[in-house]
Amino acid sequence: MGRLVAIVGRPNVGKSTLFNRLTQTRAAIVNDTSGTTRDRQYGKMEWNGMEMSVVDTGGWVVNSEDIFESEINKQVYLAIEEADVILFVVDIKNGITDLDDHVATILRKSDKPVIVVTNKDDNNESIYAEAEFYALGLGQPFSISAINGTGTGDLLDEVVRRMPEGGNSEPDDELPRFAIVGRPNAGKSSLINSLMDEERNIVTDIAGTTRDSIYSRYNKFGFDFYLVDTAGIRKKNKVNEDIEYYSVLRSIRAIENCDVCILLIDATRGIEAQDVNIFSIIQKNRKGLVVLVNKWDIAEVKSQQSIKVMEAAIRERLAPFTDFPIVFGSALTKQRIYKVLETAIDVYKNRQIVIPTSQLNNVMQEAIQAFPPPAVKGKYIKIKYVTMLKGAHVPTFIFFCNLPQWIRDPYKRYLENKIREHWNLTGTMINLFFREK
């Protein structure tokens, strides 16, 4: 079950700094010129064994720096609709502003757990100012300094404590779970409708709460799997939302709850920034990937040449991960939609692959001898042994060597390519770890 924590609040209270602190990245500090990828507003974190996703809503709204109430309303409504726990960030030095009051009023009406975070308590002197924030009517405020990290441990303990228990919305059986994702108007609904069509043979709809994903069991033409659909996609929203960032946020849930993502790209528009955004969320979650270039029936040029050009463009934008299948089809005319399912099932099987250790070492030792890791500062790196981790969700390889910290990315890519040359891992990401013997 994906667990989502959203950060809300007016501008300049330190939402991005808190986001960076929780996800242990520096990503959100990057200047936010509009049109650059917004995936930096989404990250993963773990606390006390619970894995959570964190979304900094402030970075998603287009004019996030304007203190327009409507923009902040959007963030807050979005958080209320999508998140499991909401962190409401306020500035302890400024006290309660009108805008804070306004946000608190909306949050009090929701039934979501809300934690008031009084930020910028950088030297513990402001601790007495904290009492003022009880007036927001949202319970005990938590004083932190997002810049130096004081108080974030207690805050996270509270987040874990207030996280709702996941319902039993996970299907039990070991069937593959596929999610259909893509930006607005790429044809997700048409594809779901074509797959499910009228004589649909759905065995069960397992619904969790409204926010959770719904699993539709699909069982016909020899296929048996769950289609993950986020319930929220079906309902019109109270907010006149910015469709683009809504759709990315909506995709997060579906991506987290599936095994393989079918990413739709609109053939008439080619691959765009938002497709890359959604891909980066798939990548962060290490899910399987099949790309469907949809609306191929209305593409202007359909030669073999144009297929090659389009494929090359897609792989180039999603590099360095290029080993995934691309299918050209149309959800409306049902052209190759069953091919997409077959391909997704193949990718699912590739994720389950088990490679015997002896076989793995024979191939990899030869590759390492042919091209050993470059020496660093006169030190030679020796990779002695490689094994595959059992029971991992993603094919995971552990290399034992004397100086794991000196192995650089280009060499890791070389090893990954060698593994892919010998075993079929198309469509699945793989993890390589380097450990001292």
VENCORCOR-V290479 format. One record per residue. SS is DSSP state (a for helix, b for strand, c for the rest). PSI is psi in whole degrees, -180 to 180 (NA if undefined). D_LAST is the distance of its C-alpha to the last C-alpha in Angstrom with 1 decimal. Layout:
SS,PSI,D_LAST
SS,PSI,D_LAST
This chain:
c,125,34.9
c,134,34.7
c,129,35.5
b,128,37.2
b,127,37.9
b,144,40.5
b,123,41.4
b,167,45.2
c,169,47.6
c,169,50.0
c,155,48.8
c,30,47.3
c,-2,46.2
c,27,42.5
a,-45,41.4
a,-38,39.1
a,-40,37.6
a,-41,37.0
a,-48,35.5
a,-40,33.0
a,-44,32.2
a,-39,31.6
a,-1,29.5
c,46,27.7
c,172,28.9
c,16,31.6
a,-43,32.9
a,-8,36.3
a,-25,37.5
c,139,37.9
c,144,41.6
c,64,43.0
c,139,45.4
c,148,46.7
c,-19,45.5
c,164,41.9
c,143,39.4
c,10,39.5
a,-10,36.1
a,-5,35.2
a,8,37.2
b,130,34.9
b,170,31.4
b,150,29.1
b,164,28.1
b,139,26.8
b,131,28.3
c,40,28.0
c,2,26.3
b,126,29.2
b,135,28.6
b,156,31.6
b,145,33.0
b,134,34.9
b,126,37.8
b,98,39.7
a,-30,43.1
a,-36,44.6
a,-8,42.8
c,-29,44.0
c,138,47.7
c,-51,49.3
c,58,51.3
c,-21,49.0
c,-16,50.3
c,141,53.9
c,42,54.9
c,133,56.7
a,-37,56.9
a,-37,56.7
a,-42,53.3
a,-35,52.0
a,-45,53.6
a,-48,51.7
a,-43,48.3
a,-44,49.4
a,-39,50.8
a,-46,47.7
a,-43,45.5
a,-39,47.9
a,-36,47.8
a,-31,44.1
c,161,42.1
c,-36,41.3
b,140,41.4
b,129,43.1
b,116,42.4
b,107,45.7
b,131,45.0
b,163,47.9
b,117,48.4
c,-25,49.1
c,-29,51.0
c,-14,53.4
c,-169,54.3
c,124,55.3
c,171,56.7
a,-39,58.9
a,-39,56.1
a,-44,53.9
a,-44,56.8
a,-46,57.2
a,-43,53.5
a,-37,53.7
a,-43,56.8
a,-44,55.1
a,-35,52.0
a,-29,54.3
a,-15,55.8
c,163,52.5
c,17,51.0
c,150,47.4
b,125,45.6
b,133,46.0
b,124,44.4
b,125,46.2
b,111,43.8
b,111,45.6
b,170,43.6
c,27,44.0
c,71,44.2
c,-20,42.4
c,19,43.7
c,5,44.6
a,-24,48.3
a,5,49.1
a,-30,48.1
a,-24,51.9
a,-17,52.5
a,-35,50.2
a,-33,53.1
a,-31,55.1
a,-7,52.7
a,-25,53.6
a,-16,56.7
a,-15,54.8
c,26,55.1
c,26,51.4
c,-167,50.4
c,127,48.4
c,150,47.0
b,120,43.4
b,128,43.3
c,168,40.3
c,108,39.5
c,-29,37.6
c,-49,37.2
c,2,35.4
c,-2,34.2
c,135,36.4
c,-7,37.3
a,-28,35.0
a,-48,33.1
a,-40,36.5
a,-45,37.5
a,-35,34.5
a,-42,35.1
a,-39,38.6
a,-47,37.5
a,-40,35.5
a,-36,38.4
a,-5,40.9
c,124,39.0
c,147,41.2
c,131,39.9
c,134,39.1
c,-176,41.9
c,50,41.3
c,5,41.4
c,125,38.3
c,142,39.4
c,-41,37.9
c,162,37.7
c,43,34.9
c,150,37.0
c,150,35.6
b,122,36.7
b,140,37.9
b,139,39.1
b,116,41.6
b,163,41.2
b,169,42.8
c,172,45.1
c,146,48.7
c,18,51.0
c,-12,48.4
c,26,49.8
a,-47,47.5
a,-41,50.5
a,-39,52.1
a,-43,49.0
a,-43,48.8
a,-41,52.5
a,-39,52.4
a,-37,49.6
a,-13,51.3
c,-176,54.9
c,-45,58.0
c,39,57.5
c,144,54.1
c,59,52.4
b,126,50.2
b,-46,49.5
b,147,48.5
b,110,48.1
b,111,45.8
b,136,46.5
c,-143,44.9
c,176,46.5
c,-33,48.0
c,-24,44.9
c,168,42.5
b,154,42.1
b,136,44.3
b,119,43.1
b,123,45.7
b,130,45.1
b,121,46.0
b,87,47.1
b,167,49.1
c,33,49.1
c,6,46.2
b,145,43.9
b,109,42.7
b,174,40.7
b,137,41.1
b,123,42.3
b,126,41.1
b,132,43.9
b,125,44.0
a,-39,47.2
a,-26,48.0
a,-24,48.5
a,-16,51.6
c,142,53.5
c,148,55.4
c,157,54.4
c,-25,56.5
c,147,55.4
c,87,56.4
c,166,52.8
c,102,51.1
a,-39,50.2
a,-53,47.3
a,-23,45.1
a,-46,46.3
a,-34,45.1
a,-44,41.6
a,-40,41.4
a,-38,42.7
a,-31,40.1
a,-49,37.3
a,-48,38.2
a,-41,38.6
a,-43,35.3
a,-29,33.3
c,11,34.9
c,174,34.5
c,-43,32.1
b,134,33.6
b,135,35.8
b,107,38.9
b,119,39.5
b,132,43.2
b,136,44.3
b,117,48.0
c,-27,49.0
c,-14,52.0
c,-14,50.0
c,-172,46.7
c,130,43.4
c,172,44.0
a,-38,42.1
a,-29,42.2
a,-39,40.6
a,-38,37.7
a,-50,37.7
a,-39,37.4
a,-40,34.8
a,-28,32.6
a,-39,32.9
a,-41,31.9
a,-44,28.9
a,-31,27.9
c,2,28.2
c,47,26.3
c,162,29.2
b,157,30.5
b,131,33.2
b,130,36.4
b,128,38.9
b,115,42.6
b,105,45.0
b,167,48.0
c,29,51.7
a,-23,51.5
a,-25,55.0
a,9,56.4
c,145,54.3
c,-45,56.8
c,130,55.2
c,29,53.5
c,167,52.9
a,-36,49.8
a,-45,49.5
a,-31,49.5
a,-44,46.8
a,-43,44.6
a,-46,45.3
a,-45,44.6
a,-46,41.3
a,-41,40.2
a,-42,41.3
a,-46,39.3
a,-35,36.1
a,-41,36.5
a,-29,37.0
a,3,34.0
c,155,31.6
c,-6,28.7
c,106,28.6
c,-3,31.2
c,71,30.3
c,153,32.8
b,145,36.1
b,127,39.4
b,136,42.6
b,126,46.1
c,-168,48.5
b,125,51.0
c,-33,51.0
c,-48,54.8
c,2,55.7
c,17,52.7
b,120,51.8
c,22,48.3
a,-26,47.4
a,-28,46.5
a,-38,44.3
a,-43,42.4
a,-44,41.8
a,-43,40.7
a,-42,38.3
a,-37,36.9
a,-38,36.5
a,-45,34.6
a,-41,32.2
a,-42,31.8
a,-37,30.9
a,-32,28.4
a,-24,26.6
c,2,26.4
c,142,24.8
c,122,22.3
c,123,20.6
c,141,19.5
a,-40,15.9
a,-43,17.4
a,-44,19.8
a,-45,17.3
a,-39,15.2
a,-49,18.5
a,-47,19.7
a,-35,16.8
a,-37,15.7
a,-43,19.4
a,-38,19.6
a,-38,16.7
a,-38,18.5
a,-32,21.7
c,84,20.7
c,160,17.5
c,140,16.5
c,143,19.1
c,146,18.3
b,125,18.7
c,43,20.8
c,0,20.4
b,135,16.6
c,134,15.1
c,128,12.2
c,120,10.4
b,116,9.2
b,-27,8.1
b,145,8.6
b,144,10.4
b,161,12.0
b,133,14.9
c,132,15.2
c,145,18.3
c,9,21.3
c,153,20.6
c,-28,23.9
c,140,22.7
c,120,20.6
b,127,17.0
b,135,14.2
b,122,10.5
b,127,8.8
b,127,5.1
b,172,5.8
c,-31,6.6
c,69,9.3
a,-31,9.4
a,-15,12.7
a,0,14.4
c,122,14.5
c,166,18.1
a,-45,20.2
a,-37,22.0
a,-36,18.9
a,-39,17.8
a,-37,21.3
a,-46,21.2
a,-42,18.3
a,-43,20.2
a,-37,23.4
a,-41,22.0
a,-45,21.0
a,-31,24.5
a,-36,26.1
a,-26,25.1
c,148,25.3
c,103,28.0
c,27,26.6
c,133,29.9
c,-11,30.7
c,139,27.4
c,157,25.0
c,155,21.3
b,135,18.2
b,127,15.2
b,146,12.2
b,125,9.3
b,153,6.2
b,142,3.8
c,NA,0.0
